């Protein structure tokens, strides 16, 4: 016989049916016991909706106030606020959820077994709509429209910083399209207006019906080692072309080979590396489809020799189609000088890497916003999680790391913009410490596009895991229908950024080889020493100076022992990032004496914070730190101010059970 509290009586009307139903009688609990919870009753946590990602992010606004003149900032501020409202709207959440659930797939043959004129890559409605939304707001085009002059690239990334976390990984094709637009723009001078490169550039930077570009470099012999390419290009111009220069699909070369990774496979055009008869790599651009005349003399669209072998099955970025491709006589145009493919495509990589780290910071900031929203309403041992000392220290530590790397990101973005469009004249005296135009700018920019991409993407991924863990078991959930508070989605998608456009090791190697090449270390040193020299706080300046000198000496000692220098490549690159971010934080804090900015700089520089401890030269950084005594209660109060923007309340959580009767301690 069942216990009375578990008694279930079969409904009278259901007797004799094959699938009986039951009516449960829940007995009242004995006096003194609480009412038991059910599926629909009991405690239900209600997490507040996310705040506007622009107006609620002080670090974001502070960075833009430093890098944009007031006239530009006043113009874009209301647009950024509106865009940020849209980014967390129900419509965008629905599109993201749709992209999560309806993942890409390929159809190659019709029901009768006949192959389609081109492989049909099916992507979700939400994915397409998010792409249109981003393009309409300029996430690809703002850097090239000229509306904001020298500051156009900074404004572009101000929008991408909001867009990326809500883009369902459309930030990836956005990145490659933006990079392709910069590359094509550099080819236009001297070309007649009828040349198809003009059409390519205009389509890539359109806000309506825009084209998407991809880049096809990775092959089976080696990922980043593109010199082992098995893709071949043969010069074979058409005997007759349309018009004066020919259409986009009437290039002079035929490209054949196999590409192992091709993200944004639903692109309109692609940039690909291939070897010519010289055996050297050149860069080509090709449309994925071409127009032909059928037997009836009618135009129809067919594949431009591109066949999808299969879509990749990935840990994250599942909304984004990534494929293995076979190229067979793909008609393409040569881009840049022959046999200079790597140098030419580097102009694209400098852009895509900036998109990469902006995306990582965007997703990290969104993860922090979710974790903070959770902490506002969660209690444990009857105390608010928002002021638990250990939890508050975790969140404040992330605020410090994020602020430092956000400064590094927008500084690098500014350099990219100014390298393309010249440094503005008459900048404020308190502006960020820019390198000189020309060679110094180029040396610093190349150092930073690789360094910022590697360091920011690594730390962002690690910290997103912290955001996930900060929510306990619910943080580990991955509900595709609820993207608003889904940290797992952000984590798995951001992790791809550590590998895409160069792994941490590849980029570390690039940075070390670049700095030790010719006199680049001296050129870089002249800038960083001048930047550190502009720091007014003597404690900050002393630590930054001594750390830089120690790193420089270690690099110089291995200038003729490159293998040994490369073995320490990670430590060199992360230590450099710590120095540069610390310098920017110090200069930023002194421009207006903002107390929170000063506290963040103090923690980064005098306490060695920044989330890089496991990667840097610990003896160089931590061996140079002074004794900086701060009252523990004051530090706890600052934790609260950095996270919540207010002093620690008097009824803040103790972090342990205070009632001795309930405590086992």
N, C-alpha and C positions, 0 to 999 in steps of 0.2 A: 504494500500500500504506500502511495506517495505521502510525503509530509504534507500537513494541512496548508503550509505556505506555498507549496508547489502544486496544489491540486488543480487539475484541468478537467473540466467536464465536457464530454462530447455533445455538440449541439444536437438537440432532438431531431431536427429536420434533416440531419446529415446521416442518420443511421442507415446502413445498407448501401451507401454510395461507395464507389471504388476508391476515391481519394477523399477521406473524411477531413473536415476542418474542425478546429477546436476553439472553444471559447474559454479563455483563462480567467479564473477568478483570483485576483490579487488580494490576499488577506492583509488586513491592517497589521502593521508591526506591533509587537508588544510595547507596552508603555515604556517610554524612556529611550527607545531606539529611533534613529533618524529614518525618514522615509527613504526607501531604496531608490536609486536612480534607475531610469529606463532608457531606451533608445532615444526617447524624445523629451525626457525630463531630467532634471539634475543640473549640475554646473555646465554651462556652455561658455567658453571663452569668446568674447567679441572683440576682435582686433580692429582698431580704427583704420579708416581708409588712408592711403598714402597722401601726403601733402604734395602740393605743386613742386616738382623736382627743381624748378628754377628759384622760385621765391623762398623756398625753405632751406636752400643750400647756401650758407654764408660763404663757404670756401669758393664755390663756383662764382658767386657774385663778386667776391673780392678779387679774384684772379682777373675777371673781365674788366673791373674798374682800373686795374693796373695796366693792362695791355691795350685797352681801347681808349681812344680820346673820347671826351664827354659827348661830343656831337654824334659820334657813331654809336656809343653806348645808349644814348637817349633814343636813338632811332630803333635799335634792335631790341631794347629791353621789353617793350610791350609785345613784340612778336615772339620773343623767347618765352615770355610768360604764357601767352596763348598756346604756343606749340607745346609747352610743358603740360598745360591742362589737357590738351588732346592726348598726350602720351600716356596718361593714366585714366583715360576715359573708358567707358564701357565698350564703345565701338572698337577701340584699339585692342582691348582685352579679348573681345570676340574674335578679331582677326588673328591675334596671336594664338588663341586656343585652336582655331581652325587650322592654322599652319602646323601646330603641334600634332594634331590628330590625323590630318590628311597629308601624309608624307609623300614626297615625290615618287613617281614610278615611270617606267618607260614602256611604250607600245611600239613595236617594230613592224608588225604584220596585221593585216585586216582579218576578218573572220574567214575569208576564203583562202588565206595563206599567202596573199600577195603582200610584198613589202611596200610600206608607205614610201612616198617620194623623199621623205626625211623622217628620221626617228622622232617619235612624238614623246617628248618629255612632259609629263603631266605634273603640274604643281598646283597647290591649293589656291582657292579664291583669296583667303586671308593673306597669303604670301604676296600675291600680286597687288592687292590693295595697299598693303603696308609699303611696298615699293613705290606705288603711285603717290601715297601720302608723303613719303620722304622726299621724292623728287619735286613735288609741288612746293615744298617748303625749302628747297635749295640745298639739301644735304650733299648733293653732288655738284651742283652748279655754282654755288655762292662764291667759290674761290676763283671762278673764271669769268663772272659777269662784269666785274670791275666796279660794281656799285659802291663798294667800301674801300676802293683804292688799295693802299699798302696793307690794309688790315683785313682784306677779304678772306685770307686763309684762316685767320683767327676767328672771324665771324662764322665761317663754315663749320669749324670744329666746335664752336659754341653750340650750334644746333645739333651736331652729331653727338655731343656729350649727353644731350637729352634723348636723342633719337635711338641710340644704339641699344639701350636696355629694353626698349619697347619695340624693337625692329624684327623680332623673331629671326635674327641673324641675317636680315637683309642688309645689315651693316657690312657684310662681306662683299656682295656685288657692288654696294655703294663705294667701298674702298677701292676695288679694282677699277671701277668706272672712273672714279676721280683721278686715280693714278694714270689711267690711259689718256684722260683728257689733258693732263699736264704734259705727258709725253708727246701727244699729237700736236699740242699747241706749239711746242718747240720745233716741230717740223714745218710749220706753216710759212714762216718768213721766206719770201722768194718764190713760193709756189703760186701758179695761176689760180684764180678763183674757181676755175672749173675742175681743179684737181680733186679727186675723191677724198683726200685727207681733210679738206674743209667740211665736207658733208659729215664725215665721221666725227669731227670735233663738235660740230653743231648739234648732232644727234645725241652725243654723249652728255652734253651740257644743257639739254632741253628740260624744261619743267613738265611738259606734257608729251606723252608718247616717246619718252626717252629711250635711248639704246643702252644696253648693259654690255660691258666688256669683261672678259675673263683673261687670265694669263695661263698659258699651258707651257710649263717648264719641266716639272718633275717627271722623271722616267724611271724604269725599273733598275738600270745600272747604278743609280745613286740619286738621293733626294736633292740636297743642295749642291752636290757636285755635278753641275750641269755640263761640264766639259766632256763627260762620257755619253753625251746624247747620241741616240741612234736614229734621230729624225734628220731627214735629208731634204734639201731644197734644190730644185733644178730650174735653171733659167729657161723659160719657155713662153715667151710673150705671144699673145694672140695675133694673128695676121691682121685683124681688123678690130677696132674698139669703137664703143659708142662715144660720139662727141669728140672733143679735142683731146681729152686725157683718159677717157674710159670711166666706167662705173666702178663702184666699190668692189663688185664681184668680178672685175676684169683685170686682176693683177698680173704681173709678169712672171711670177714664180709658181711652181707646183711643189707643194710640201707634203711629204709622206713620212709616217712613223707611228709610234705608239706612245701616248701620254698616260701616265699611271695615276695622276691626281689632277683633276680639273674642277675646281669649285665654280659655282655659278654656271653650271653646264647649260642652263637655259638662256645663255647670253646671245646677243646679236652678232658681236664680233669677238675675236680673240687675238691676243698677242702671243706669239709662240717663237721659241728659239729653234733653229735648225742649222745644220752644217751645210755649207756650200761646197763646191768642188775643191776649194782651198783647204778643206778640213777644219776651218774655223767656224765659230758660231756667229750667225747673223740673226737679226730680229725681223719678224714679219707680222703683218696684220692681215687678217682674213675674216670675211663674213662666214657665219656658220651655214648660210643657205645662199643659193644663187638663182637667178631667173633665166629660164631657157624657153625656146619656142618648141611646142610639141608638134606632132605630125600634122595637126590642123592649123598650124601657124599661130596658135594662141600661146600667150605667156603663161608659164606656171612655175611655181617655186619648188626647188628640189634641194637636196643636201649638197653642200659644197665639198663633198668628199669626206664628211665627218660621220663616223659610225660609233654609236654608244655601245661599248662592250658590256658594261654593267655599272650600276650605281654602287657606290661604296656604302658599307654598313659601318656607322661610326658610333663612338661613345656619346657624342653630343652633336650639335649643329645638324640635327636630323631634318629640320625644315629646309635646309639648304641642299640642293642637288649637287653631289660631287661624284664624278664618274671617271672610268677608264675609257679612253677614246682611241680609236684607230683613225689615222688620217691617211687618206689615199688621194694623191693628186689634188690637194686643197689649193685652190687658186688664191694667191696671196700677193701682197705688196711688200717690198723691202722697206723697212723703217730705219732711218739713220744710215751710217756708213756700213758697207759690207765688212764682214769679219770683226765687227765691233758690237756684237749682240749683247754681251754682258754689260758693257759700259753704257749702252743705250738704254737697256731695260732698267738700269740702276736709277734712272730719272723717275721711273714709275715706282720703284721700291721705296724711295725716300718718302713718297706720298702714302703708299699703302701702310707703311710702318707707323706713320703718325695716326692714321685711322685705327690701326690695330691697338695702340695704347690708349687712344681716346675711348674706344669701345670697352676695353678692359676696365678703365676707370669708371665709365658709365655704369657698367654692370655691377661693379664693386659698390659704388655709391648707392645703387638701387638695393643691393643686398643689405647694406647698412641701414637704409631707411626701413626695410622690412623688419630687420632684427630690432630696431629701436621701437617700431610700432608695436611689435610683440611685447617688448619689455615694459611699455607704458601700462599695459593692462594685466600682465601676468604677476601673480604673487606666489611666493613659496614660503613655507613656515610662517604664513600670515604676514609676510613683509613684501613690499613692492620690489620686484626684480629690477626696476629702473634705477634704484639707488643701492642695490647690493654692492658692497665695496669691490669684490672681485669682478663682478659683471661690469660695473662702471669703469674699472681699470682696463678691462678688455676693450670696451667701446671707445674709451678715450685714446687708448693706444692706436686703434685703427684710425681715429680722426687725425692723429699726428702723422701717421704713415701716409694717409690719403692726401692730406694737405701738402706734404713735401713732394710727393710724386705728381700731384696735380700741377704744382708750380713747374716742375721739370717738364711736364707734358706741354703746357702752353708756352713755355719759353722756347722749346724745340719747334713748336708750331709757328711761333713768331719768326724764328730764324728761317724756316722754310719759306714763309711768305715774303720776308724781306730779301732773301736771296733771289727770288724770282722777280720781285717788283721794286727792288732797291729799298734801303732803310729810309724811313721818313726823316725829313729835316726838322730841326727845331723840336726834338723830343724833350719832354720835361726832364729836369735834372734828376728827378727821383725815379725815372723809368728804369726798367730792368737793365742790368749791365751787359749790353750787346757787344759782340765782337766787332772788329772793324770790317768794313765791306771788303770784298775781294777774297784773297787767299785765306785769311784768318777766318772769315765767315764760312767758307767752304770746308775747311779742316774741322772746325767745331761742329758744323751741321752734320757732316758725315759721321763724326764720333757719336753725336747725340741721337740720330735717328736709329742707329743700331742699339745703343746703350739704353735709351728710354724704352724702346720696344721690348727688349729682353727683360729688363728689371721690372718695369711696370706690369707686364703680363704675368710674370712669375709671382710677384707679391700680391697682385689682385686675385689670382687664383687661390693662393694660400689663405688670404683673408676672407674670400667668399666661403671657404670651408668653415672658417671661424663663425661667419654669419649664420651658416646652416646649423652648426653645433650650438650656437647661442639660443636657438629656438627648441632645443631638445629634439624629441622624436618627430614632432610635426615639421621641423625643418628638413628632415630627411625625406618627407613626402614629395612626390612628383606628380601632382594632379594637372593634367593637360587642360582641363576645363577651368582651372583657377590660376591663371598666370600671374595675377596681380601680386600675390604673396608667395610665389614659388621660387625660393632661393635655389633649389636643386637645378632648376632650368638654367638659371644664370651661371651656376657653377660649371655644369657640364658643357655649356656653350663657350664660356670664357676660357676653359682649359685648352681649347683648340688654338687660342692665340699664342700660347707658349711655343707651339710647333710651327704654325703657319708663318711664312715669310722669314724662316730661319729659327732654329731651336736656340736655346740659351747658349749651348756650347758653340754653335756655328757663329752666332753674333759676338760672343766673347772673343773668338778667334779673329773675327773681322776687326774688332775694335783694337786689339793688341797689335795686329799686323799693321793697321792703319797708323796708329800712334808711333810705332817704331820705324815707320817708313820715312826715309829722307829726314827732313827737319821738322816733321809734324809735331813731335812732342814739344819742341821749343815754341812752335807757333801756338799750340794749344796752351802751353804753360804761360805764355805772355798774356793771354786773355784771362785765364783763371786767376792768375796772381793779381791782375788789375781788378778783377771782380771782387776777390777777397779783400783787396786793399780798400774797397769802397765801404766795407763793413765798419760801422762806428763802434760797436760794442767790442771792447778790447778782449774780453774773454772769448767771445765768438771768433774773433779774428785770429787769436792765438791758436785755438784748436784747429781751425780750418787751414791755417798756414802750415802748421807742423804736420798735419795729416797729408796735405798735398805734397810737401817736400819729401816725406817718407815714401809716398807712393811713386813719385817721380824718380827718386833714387833707386827704388826697387826695379822699376821698368828699365832705367838706363843701364843698370848692372847686367841686364840680360839682353841688351840690344844686339849683341853678337852671339847670343845663345837662344835663338828664337824658340827652339823646342822647349826649353825650360820656361821661357816667358809664357808660352801657350799653355803649359801645364797649369799655370796659375791664372789663366785667362779670366775665369769667373771671378776670382777674388779681386783682380785688378779692375774689372768692369763694375762690379757692385760697389767697390770702395770709391771709385770715381763718381758713381751716381750719388753716393752718400754725401760726398764733398760738394758736388754741384747743387744738389737739392738743399743742403744746409746753407750754402751761400745765398741762394735765392730766398730762402725763408728769412734769413737775417736781414737782407736788403729790403724785403717786403715789409718786415715788421718795423723797421726804422723810418719808413716813409711817412707814417702817421702816428707811430707809437701805440698802435692798437694792442691792448693788453693780451688778448687771446693769441694774436699772431706772435707776440713776443714770447709767450709761454710755450707755444708750439716750437718756435725756433730754439728756445732754451732746452726743451726736452730732446729735440733732434740732435743738437750740437753738443751740449754739455753732458747729456746722459746717453748719447749714442743710439737713440731710438731711430726707428725707420723701417723696422721689419727686415733688415738685411743681415742680421748678426750671423746667420749660418753660412753666408756667402762671402762676406768681406774678409780682408786681412784683419783679424781681431787684434793682433799686436799693434797694427798701425792706428786703428781707430780707438780702441779701448785703452791702449797704452798711452794715449795722448790726452785722455779726458782729465780735467781738473776735479778737485773735490767740490761738489756743488751741493751744499746742505740746504734742504727744504723741509720745513716742518711737515710731518706726515698728515696732520689734519688739514694743513693748507693744500697739500698735494691732492688729498681726497676731494676738497672743495673745487680745486681746479679740474679734476676729472669730471665733475658734474657740470662745470661751466663749459668745458669743451664739448661735452656730449649734448647737454640740454639747454645751454645758453643761460643758465641761472645758477645761483649759489645752492649748495647742498641744503635741503630743507632740514628743519630741526627734528622732524620725525623720520629721518632717513633710515633705511634698513640697517640693522646691525650685522646681518649676514650669518647669524647663528640664533638658536633658540634662547631667548632671554629668560623664559619661565623655567626656574630650576626644577620644578616638578615634572616638566616634560622633557628636560634635557638629560641625556645619559652621560654628558661630559662632566 
